[in-house]
Amino acid sequence: MAIRIGLIGAGVMGAEHARILTTALSGVQLSAVSDPDAERVARIVETCQGARGFADPVELIRDITVDAVIVASPDQTHCNLVLACLDIEKPVLCEKPLSPSVEECLTVIGREQALARRIVTVGYMRRFDPGYIEMKQRLDQGELGAALVMHCIHRNVAAPSFTTAQMLITNSAVHEIDIARFVLSQEVSQVSVLTPRKSRLSNVQDPQIMLLEMDDGVVVDAEIFVNAQYGYDVSAELVCEKGTIALHPPNDVRWKHSARESYALPSDWRARFTLAYRAELQAWVDALPRGAGVGASAWDGYVATAVATAALKSLASGRPTEVKLASRPALYG
């Protein structure tokens, strides 16, 4: 029998989840959708046979025809919706961030810890990207020696008009925070945010350079540039003692003409990480019958928010900021 998924949030992210659930996965059915915008809900319900619309997201969570929940609503709603899932021990995949608040993240961790099993998965999908997975595997194999430096690039075509300087950290750089922890298997001890000359095509401080100092001395530099104009470009290079590991994002076609070789860049995250999103959702669905946790945990969601909070302090002060984490519960390994 197919696992019945309830989707909360029918914006761009939610609509992409709906598309993947209904066209690219096995053993799953989109059974319910909730969003304050009734037209968004109607569009998804129309294309997903058997799905029902809900005005109240908590009603969707509690509905007996929903086996598990995906939360893709605005960031500030995430914590309360995840807690509603924990109240009835219903598995939930929450898009990042788990919460913008460190305190709320710790509340979720406390509630999940009391259940003594993982209920919450946080949608840091890069952990399922083939390139980052191979980067981690090659590092762990040891043939290149220890990691020394990790270079990250995160560029968007153009940011929405409501983007703030802080959102470059909380909405974009959090992915670099999580994937650096995943690849290096280390926590962040200190974070600094540098502010180069501002692009004249941006209304906020853009780009920004985030420096993460890891517990074992590795330094991660991440360029966050959300008005880069030319395309969506996310890549990374890991410099090790005996060599390097660099990502080359997939391109289906390259062409040669007029003494040039070219390839197309994606316009946003959907094309660049389509394999990662599909793999993340399929792994989550496959693990549900076993009650197993996959992907980023509530603890990982908390750490990303804690590091981002320290980065915001560095952005405001211009000084490095120490990252202080709570003790890691045994539930999270």
C-alpha positions as CSV (number, residue, x, y, z in Angstrom):
1,M,0.0,0.0,0.0
2,A,1.3,3.5,-0.9
3,I,2.3,5.8,1.9
4,R,0.0,8.8,2.0
5,I,1.7,12.1,2.3
6,G,0.3,15.4,3.5
7,L,1.9,18.6,2.1
8,I,1.8,21.8,4.0
9,G,2.8,24.8,1.8
10,A,1.9,25.1,-1.9
11,G,4.4,27.8,-3.0
12,V,7.4,27.2,-5.3
13,M,9.0,24.7,-2.9
14,G,5.8,22.9,-2.1
15,A,4.8,22.7,-5.7
16,E,8.1,21.1,-6.5
17,H,7.6,18.5,-3.8
18,A,4.2,17.8,-5.2
19,R,5.6,17.3,-8.7
20,I,8.3,14.9,-7.5
21,L,5.9,12.9,-5.3
22,T,3.5,12.4,-8.1
23,T,5.8,11.9,-11.1
24,A,9.2,10.6,-9.8
25,L,8.7,8.4,-6.7
26,S,7.5,4.9,-6.0
27,G,5.4,3.6,-3.1
28,V,3.9,7.0,-2.2
29,Q,0.7,9.1,-2.8
30,L,0.1,12.8,-2.2
31,S,-3.2,12.6,-0.3
32,A,-3.6,16.1,1.2
33,V,-2.5,19.7,0.6
34,S,-2.8,22.8,2.8
35,D,-1.9,26.4,2.1
36,P,-3.5,29.8,2.9
37,D,-3.8,30.5,-0.8
38,A,-6.8,28.4,-2.0
39,E,-5.8,28.8,-5.6
40,R,-2.4,27.2,-5.0
41,V,-4.1,24.3,-3.3
42,A,-6.6,23.9,-6.1
43,R,-3.8,23.8,-8.7
44,I,-2.0,21.0,-7.0
45,V,-5.2,19.0,-6.1
46,E,-6.3,19.3,-9.8
47,T,-3.1,17.6,-11.0
48,C,-2.8,15.0,-8.1
49,Q,-5.6,12.4,-8.3
50,G,-7.0,11.7,-4.8
51,A,-5.5,14.6,-3.0
52,R,-7.7,16.7,-0.8
53,G,-7.3,20.4,0.2
54,F,-7.2,21.5,3.8
55,A,-7.6,25.1,5.1
56,D,-6.1,24.2,8.5
57,P,-2.6,22.6,8.4
58,V,-3.0,21.1,11.9
59,E,-6.2,19.4,10.7
60,L,-4.2,17.9,7.8
61,I,-1.6,16.7,10.3
62,R,-4.2,15.0,12.5
63,D,-6.1,13.5,9.6
64,I,-6.1,9.7,9.7
65,T,-5.6,9.4,5.9
66,V,-2.2,11.1,6.2
67,D,0.7,8.8,7.1
68,A,3.5,11.4,7.1
69,V,3.9,15.1,6.5
70,I,6.1,17.5,4.5
71,V,6.3,21.0,5.8
72,A,7.2,23.6,3.0
73,S,5.4,26.6,4.5
74,P,7.1,29.9,5.5
75,D,10.1,29.6,7.9
76,Q,8.4,31.0,11.0
77,T,5.6,28.4,10.9
78,H,8.0,25.4,10.9
79,C,8.4,24.8,14.6
80,N,4.7,24.7,15.6
81,L,3.9,22.4,12.7
82,V,6.7,20.0,13.5
83,L,5.6,20.1,17.2
84,A,2.0,19.2,16.0
85,C,3.5,16.2,14.2
86,L,5.5,15.2,17.3
87,D,2.3,15.4,19.4
88,I,0.8,12.4,17.5
89,E,4.2,10.8,16.6
90,K,3.6,11.4,12.9
91,P,6.8,11.5,10.8
92,V,7.6,14.8,9.2
93,L,10.1,16.1,6.7
94,C,10.5,19.8,7.4
95,E,12.1,22.1,4.8
96,K,15.0,24.2,6.1
97,P,15.3,25.8,8.6
98,L,13.8,23.7,11.3
99,S,13.3,27.1,12.9
100,P,15.0,30.4,12.6
101,S,15.2,30.3,16.5
102,V,17.8,28.3,18.4
103,E,15.4,28.1,21.3
104,E,12.6,26.6,19.1
105,C,15.0,24.1,17.6
106,L,16.0,22.9,21.1
107,T,12.3,22.6,22.0
108,V,11.8,20.3,19.0
109,I,14.9,18.3,20.0
110,G,13.6,17.9,23.6
111,R,10.2,16.7,22.4
112,E,11.7,14.2,20.0
113,Q,14.2,13.0,22.6
114,A,11.3,12.2,24.9
115,L,9.8,9.9,22.3
116,A,13.2,8.1,22.1
117,R,13.1,7.8,18.3
118,R,13.6,10.0,15.3
119,I,10.4,11.5,13.9
120,V,11.8,14.7,12.3
121,T,13.9,15.0,9.1
122,V,15.2,18.4,8.0
123,G,15.3,19.1,4.2
124,Y,19.0,19.7,3.7
125,M,18.9,17.9,0.3
126,R,22.6,18.4,-0.6
127,R,23.3,15.4,1.5
128,F,21.7,13.4,-1.3
129,D,23.5,15.1,-4.2
130,P,25.7,12.6,-6.0
131,G,28.7,15.1,-6.1
132,Y,28.7,15.9,-2.4
133,I,28.3,12.2,-1.6
134,E,31.3,11.3,-3.7
135,M,33.3,14.1,-2.2
136,K,32.6,12.8,1.3
137,Q,33.3,9.2,0.3
138,R,36.7,10.0,-1.2
139,L,37.7,12.1,1.8
140,D,36.7,9.3,4.2
141,Q,38.6,6.7,2.1
142,G,41.8,8.6,3.1
143,E,43.8,8.3,-0.1
144,L,44.0,12.1,-0.4
145,G,45.0,12.6,3.2
146,A,43.4,15.0,5.6
147,A,41.2,17.9,4.5
148,L,42.7,21.4,4.8
149,V,40.4,23.9,3.1
150,M,36.9,23.7,1.6
151,H,35.9,26.3,-1.0
152,C,32.2,26.8,-1.6
153,I,30.3,29.0,-4.1
154,H,26.6,29.7,-3.9
155,R,25.3,32.1,-6.5
156,N,21.8,32.9,-7.6
157,V,20.6,34.8,-10.7
158,A,18.7,37.4,-8.8
159,A,17.2,37.7,-5.3
160,P,13.6,38.6,-4.6
161,S,13.0,42.3,-3.8
162,F,12.2,41.5,-0.1
163,T,15.7,39.9,0.4
164,T,17.7,41.3,3.3
165,A,21.4,41.0,4.0
166,Q,20.6,38.7,6.9
167,M,18.7,36.3,4.5
168,L,21.9,35.6,2.6
169,I,22.9,33.7,5.7
170,T,19.6,32.3,6.9
171,N,18.2,31.3,3.5
172,S,21.3,30.5,1.5
173,A,24.5,30.0,3.5
174,V,22.7,27.5,5.8
175,H,23.2,25.0,3.0
176,E,26.9,25.6,3.1
177,I,26.9,25.2,6.9
178,D,25.1,21.9,6.7
179,I,27.1,20.4,3.8
180,A,30.4,21.4,5.3
181,R,29.5,19.5,8.5
182,F,28.3,16.5,6.5
183,V,31.4,16.3,4.3
184,L,33.9,17.0,7.0
185,S,32.2,15.2,9.9
186,Q,33.2,18.1,12.1
187,E,31.4,20.9,14.0
188,V,31.9,24.6,13.5
189,S,33.8,26.3,16.3
190,Q,33.9,29.9,15.0
191,V,32.3,31.8,12.2
192,S,33.1,35.1,10.5
193,V,31.3,37.0,7.8
194,L,33.2,39.4,5.5
195,T,31.5,42.1,3.4
196,P,33.3,42.8,0.1
197,R,32.3,45.7,-2.1
198,K,28.6,45.6,-2.7
199,S,27.2,44.8,-6.1
200,R,25.6,47.8,-7.7
201,L,22.8,45.5,-8.9
202,S,21.8,44.6,-5.3
203,N,19.9,46.6,-2.7
204,V,21.6,44.8,0.2
205,Q,25.1,43.7,1.2
206,D,25.8,41.2,-1.6
207,P,28.1,39.3,-1.9
208,Q,29.1,38.1,1.5
209,I,32.0,35.7,2.4
210,M,31.4,33.3,5.3
211,L,34.4,31.7,7.0
212,L,33.8,28.6,9.1
213,E,36.5,27.3,11.4
214,M,35.9,23.7,12.1
215,D,36.9,21.9,15.3
216,D,39.8,20.1,13.6
217,G,41.3,23.2,12.1
218,V,39.8,23.0,8.6
219,V,38.7,26.3,7.2
220,V,35.6,26.6,5.0
221,D,35.1,29.7,2.9
222,A,31.7,30.2,1.3
223,E,30.9,33.0,-1.2
224,I,27.2,33.9,-1.1
225,F,26.2,36.0,-4.1
226,V,22.5,36.1,-4.7
227,N,22.4,38.6,-7.6
228,A,25.1,37.1,-9.8
229,Q,22.9,37.6,-12.9
230,Y,24.5,34.9,-15.1
231,G,22.9,31.7,-13.7
232,Y,22.4,29.5,-10.7
233,D,25.9,28.2,-9.7
234,V,26.6,26.0,-6.7
235,S,29.9,24.2,-6.5
236,A,32.7,23.2,-4.1
237,E,36.3,22.1,-3.9
238,L,37.9,20.3,-1.1
239,V,41.7,20.8,-0.7
240,C,43.5,17.9,1.0
241,E,47.0,17.0,1.8
242,K,47.6,14.9,-1.3
243,G,45.1,16.3,-3.8
244,T,41.7,18.0,-4.3
245,I,38.1,16.9,-4.9
246,A,36.0,19.4,-6.9
247,L,32.4,19.3,-7.9
248,H,31.5,19.7,-11.6
249,P,27.7,20.1,-11.6
250,P,26.0,18.0,-14.3
251,N,25.4,19.5,-17.7
252,D,23.5,17.4,-20.3
253,V,24.9,19.2,-23.4
254,R,28.0,21.1,-24.3
255,W,28.4,22.8,-27.6
256,K,31.3,24.1,-29.7
257,H,31.0,27.0,-32.0
258,S,33.1,30.0,-33.2
259,A,36.2,28.8,-31.3
260,R,34.2,28.4,-28.0
261,E,33.0,25.5,-26.0
262,S,29.9,26.3,-23.9
263,Y,27.2,24.7,-21.7
264,A,24.0,26.0,-20.2
265,L,23.6,27.0,-16.6
266,P,20.4,26.4,-14.7
267,S,18.3,29.4,-13.8
268,D,17.5,28.2,-10.2
269,W,17.9,25.4,-7.7
270,R,15.3,23.0,-9.2
271,A,17.4,21.9,-12.2
272,R,20.7,21.9,-10.3
273,F,19.4,19.7,-7.4
274,T,16.7,17.7,-9.1
275,L,18.5,14.4,-8.4
276,A,19.1,15.4,-4.8
277,Y,15.5,16.3,-4.1
278,R,14.3,13.1,-5.7
279,A,16.8,10.9,-3.8
280,E,16.0,12.7,-0.5
281,L,12.3,12.1,-0.8
282,Q,12.6,8.5,-2.0
283,A,15.0,7.7,0.9
284,W,12.6,9.3,3.4
285,V,9.6,7.5,2.0
286,D,11.4,4.1,2.0
287,A,12.5,4.6,5.6
288,L,9.0,5.4,6.9
289,P,7.8,1.7,7.3
290,R,11.0,0.9,9.2
291,G,10.7,3.9,11.5
292,A,14.2,4.8,10.6
293,G,15.8,8.3,10.5
294,V,17.4,9.4,7.2
295,G,19.0,12.6,6.1
296,A,19.5,15.6,8.3
297,S,18.1,15.2,11.8
298,A,16.5,17.7,14.2
299,W,20.0,18.1,15.7
300,D,21.4,19.0,12.3
301,G,18.6,21.5,11.9
302,Y,19.5,23.0,15.3
303,V,23.2,23.2,14.5
304,A,22.6,25.0,11.2
305,T,20.5,27.5,12.9
306,A,23.0,28.0,15.8
307,V,25.8,28.6,13.3
308,A,23.7,30.9,11.2
309,T,22.8,32.9,14.4
310,A,26.5,33.3,15.2
311,A,27.1,34.4,11.6
312,L,24.4,37.1,11.9
313,K,26.2,38.4,15.0
314,S,29.5,38.5,13.0
315,L,27.7,40.3,10.1
316,A,26.5,42.9,12.5
317,S,29.8,43.3,14.5
318,G,32.4,42.7,11.8
319,R,34.2,40.3,14.2
320,P,34.5,36.5,14.4
321,T,31.9,34.9,16.6
322,E,32.3,31.7,18.6
323,V,29.7,28.9,18.0
324,K,28.4,27.5,21.3
325,L,26.3,24.3,21.0
326,A,24.2,22.4,23.5
327,S,25.3,18.9,24.4
328,R,24.4,16.4,21.7
329,P,21.7,13.9,22.8
330,A,22.4,10.2,22.4
331,L,19.4,9.9,20.1
332,Y,21.4,11.7,17.4
333,G,24.5,9.5,17.6
